[in-house]
Amino acid sequence: MPLGTDTKQYETPNHPYQGERITTEHSLLDRYGLKNKEELWRAQSQLRSYRREARDLLGQAQGDEAVIRRSEEFLGRLKRVGILDEADELGDVLSLEIEDVLERRLQTVVYRKGLANTTQQARQFVSHGHIVVGDQRQRIPSYVVDVDEEDLVAFDENSPLADELHPERAEGQ
């Protein structure tokens, strides 16, 4: 498929109206400050692909070196992103929940670090360009923050919000 085509990155629910599912989706949207259900469905599709890959790897011959290498790479990727802990193994991927994926979004990390009062405010700070990861400005709330990048999430030094939150910096200028 050529680049730039508009293919969906998610699957919609099979049944359009299920009261319990809709209630759960609304609570997740509120808790994580998601703009719409599409963002939630995208995260659910990502989780499904992680589980699918884990099932495929678990179902293959475990003595095969290629399978072992692919399993280590897959686990390494999930551990680097922070979805799995260092002690977790391939079978633990099957027990992941949607919250594990949503917690790694930049919007959620900004809120958890206390840079914003609400997840919605965190989304606004990110999309308006007030947040940097290292020295790179990020404007995408769904950006997946690696574990080693988590300490680098901060306000842009040129952002007026950085001075509001750190008045001692503004006085020194």
C-alpha positions in Angstrom: 0.0 0.0 0.0 1.5 3.4 -1.0 2.3 6.0 1.6 -0.2 8.7 2.2 -3.3 6.5 1.7 -6.0 6.9 4.3 -6.3 3.5 5.8 -7.7 3.1 9.2 -5.3 2.2 12.0 -8.0 0.7 14.1 -11.0 -1.6 14.1 -14.5 -0.5 15.2 -16.5 -2.6 17.5 -18.6 -5.4 15.9 -21.8 -4.3 17.6 -22.5 -0.6 17.5 -24.6 -0.5 20.6 -23.6 -2.4 23.7 -24.4 -0.4 26.8 -21.6 -1.9 29.0 -18.9 -1.4 26.3 -20.0 2.2 25.7 -20.0 3.0 29.4 -16.5 1.5 29.7 -15.3 3.5 26.7 -16.7 6.7 28.1 -14.9 6.2 31.4 -11.6 5.5 29.6 -12.1 8.6 27.4 -12.6 10.8 30.5 -9.8 9.2 32.6 -7.2 9.5 29.8 -8.5 12.7 28.2 -8.9 11.2 24.8 -10.5 13.3 22.1 -12.8 10.6 20.7 -13.4 6.9 20.6 -11.2 6.6 17.5 -8.1 7.2 19.7 -9.3 4.5 22.1 -10.0 2.0 19.3 -6.5 2.7 17.9 -5.0 1.8 21.3 -7.2 -1.3 21.4 -6.0 -2.3 18.0 -2.4 -1.8 19.0 -3.0 -4.0 22.1 -4.6 -6.7 19.9 -1.6 -6.7 17.6 0.7 -7.2 20.6 -1.4 -10.1 21.8 -1.6 -11.6 18.3 2.2 -11.4 17.9 2.7 -13.0 21.4 0.3 -15.8 20.5 2.1 -16.5 17.2 5.5 -16.6 19.0 4.2 -18.8 21.8 2.7 -21.2 19.2 5.9 -21.7 17.3 8.7 -24.1 18.1 10.4 -22.7 21.2 13.8 -24.3 20.5 14.2 -22.5 17.2 16.8 -19.8 17.4 14.9 -17.5 15.0 11.8 -17.7 17.2 13.9 -17.0 20.3 15.5 -14.0 18.7 12.1 -12.6 17.5 10.6 -13.2 21.0 13.5 -11.3 22.6 13.2 -8.4 20.2 9.4 -8.2 20.7 9.8 -8.3 24.5 12.6 -5.8 24.3 10.5 -3.4 22.3 7.6 -3.6 24.8 9.9 -3.2 27.8 11.6 -0.2 26.2 8.2 1.4 25.7 7.3 0.6 29.3 4.3 -1.6 28.5 6.0 -4.6 30.2 8.3 -4.7 33.2 11.8 -6.1 33.1 10.7 -9.3 34.8 7.8 -10.0 32.4 7.8 -12.8 29.9 6.1 -13.6 26.6 3.0 -15.0 28.3 2.5 -11.8 30.3 1.7 -10.0 27.0 -1.6 -11.9 26.9 -2.7 -10.4 30.2 -2.1 -6.8 29.2 -5.0 -4.4 29.5 -5.9 -1.3 27.5 -4.7 0.9 30.4 -1.2 -0.4 30.0 -1.1 1.0 26.4 -2.8 4.3 27.3 -0.5 5.0 30.2 2.5 5.3 27.8 0.9 8.2 25.8 2.7 11.6 26.1 -0.5 13.2 27.2 -0.8 10.8 30.1 2.9 11.1 31.0 2.6 14.9 31.1 -0.3 14.6 33.5 1.3 11.9 35.7 4.4 14.1 36.0 2.3 16.9 37.4 3.0 19.3 34.5 -0.8 19.6 33.9 -3.8 19.6 36.3 -6.0 17.4 34.1 -5.4 15.0 31.2 -7.3 17.4 29.0 -5.0 20.3 30.0 -2.0 17.9 29.3 -3.4 17.3 25.8 -3.7 21.0 25.2 -0.1 21.7 26.4 1.2 19.0 24.0 -0.8 20.0 21.0 0.0 23.7 21.5 3.8 22.9 21.5 4.6 23.6 25.2 6.0 20.2 25.8 9.4 18.8 24.8 10.9 15.3 25.1 14.6 15.9 25.5 15.3 18.7 23.0 12.5 17.6 20.6 9.2 19.4 20.7 6.3 17.0 20.5 2.8 18.1 19.3 1.2 14.7 19.2 -0.7 13.6 22.4 -0.6 10.0 21.3 3.2 9.9 21.1 4.4 6.8 22.9 7.0 7.7 25.5 9.9 5.3 26.0 10.9 4.5 29.6 14.3 6.3 29.1 12.6 9.3 27.6 10.2 9.7 30.6 12.6 11.9 32.6 13.2 14.1 29.6 9.5 15.2 29.4 9.3 18.9 30.4 8.0 22.3 29.4 9.8 23.9 26.5 12.2 26.5 27.9 10.8 29.2 25.6 7.2 28.4 26.7 5.5 31.1 28.8 4.0 28.2 30.9 7.5 27.3 32.1 7.9 30.7 33.7 4.5 30.5 35.3 5.2 27.2 36.9 8.8 28.2 37.9 8.6 31.9 39.0 12.2 31.8 40.2 13.4 31.5 36.6 11.3 34.5 35.5 12.7 36.7 38.3 16.3 35.9 37.3 15.9 37.3 33.8 
